[in-house]
Amino acid sequence: MRGTRLEPTARARSLFSSLQFPTKDTSLVSLVLAEQPLVMELPLVSPASCELRSVIRFLAAKKNSAKDIHTELCQVYGEGCMSSGMVRRWVREFKNIRTDVHDEPRAGRPSVSDETIAKVEAAMLEDRRVTVRKLCDLVPDVSKITIDKILREHLGYSKVCAIWVPKMLTEDHKRQRVYVAQKFLDCHKTDGEEFLDSIVTGDVTWVHYTTPETKEQSKQWNHISSPKPLKFKQTLSAGKLMATVFWDQKGLLLCDFMRLGTTINSDRYCKTLKQLRRTIQNKRRGMLTKGVRFHHDNARPHTARQTTALIEEFEWELVSHPPYSPDVAPSDFHFFPELKKNLGGTQFQDDDELEEAVLGFYVARRQISSTLGSISGCTECKNA
């Protein structure tokens, strides 16, 4: 860094004059050195602003002009320490009885006040679907970003979509759901596995000639440099069958099919129940004697007087199903999703081919369950 040339002082002259040189030209050398100005090798770098203002205040108190003060600052601190205009400004400030050399507190960006937060919350609670842009019009004091920050960080709100439910349940419907669930748990606590073994449940579902494969089924290994595979939207085919499936804890009992255009009513459902009773008698020896707990939903053919009378005639204990509660139907969790997944991506030409595929799936599933049960039994025997 280029040094700043300073005028020699009297002390420097006396210092140079006291030096003893071995040559006869000592007086000449002393004269030359005395006439040369001293050079400061490095100025004071990175001074604090308050330090520069303190120097300005001191020199201004000595009645130095702003120009002389700027020259002195540049000689000591370097050329870029402060501009001449800024020096003149601070000289005026100190002449106007200012004594503080530090910066005054800045207002900066206004903080969010409790009053503003209350305004935003009140406007939002009046209409929970209001947009942030609309809130900007209702509360013009703050920006859109600030309103969004208030809602998310200060108030803890987030905008979410409503969850689809089949029906809005009343308080009585909710109480019935709790009552049925509690009764089921009490029975299981009392009878244990015997209670689950005695339950026979059933439900209906549509099976189509063409069922689109699920998103999970479309997964494939893809190289990082290869393009992503495409999956086009497909719709369910018009050709379909209605499958009525009854099962218990051990597996499938009966699968009855209804062709397209056939109407299911209490007469047809009673015929299916009679067929189910014969199937239980053949496949589950002793189950009718021990007692059957029968479960189905509250569809009209299921709750008709004729159907209720037939179930009483069979001496089956009816397991209650809460109203408007398809989400607690066991078949929708254990049977039908796996069936639709198995049929996904396969096309069938007629009803017979589709019936054979559905029955083949349940037979294969029963064989797998039997194999796993045998392996588990062998393992227990070996451990014993």
Secondary structure, 3 states (H helix, E strand, C coil): CCCEEECCCHHHHHHHHCCCCCCCCHHHHHHHHHHCCEEECCCCCCCCHHHHHHHHHHHHHCCCCHHHHHHHHHHHHCCCCCCHHHHHHHHHHHHCCCCCCCCCCCCCCCCCCHHHHHHHHHHHHHCCCCCHHHHHHHCCCCCHHHHHHHHHHHCCCCCCCCCCCCCCCCHHHHHHHHHHHHHHHHHHHHHCHHHHHCEEEEEEEEEECEECCCCCCCCCCCCCCCCCCCCCCCCCCCCEEEEEEEEECCEEEEEEEECCCCCCCHHHHHHHHHHHHHHHHHHCCCHHHHCCEEECCCCHHHHCHHHHHHHHHHCCEEECCCCCCHHHCCHHHHCHHHHHHHHECCECCCHHHHHHHHHHHHHHHHHHHHHHHHHHHHHHHHHC
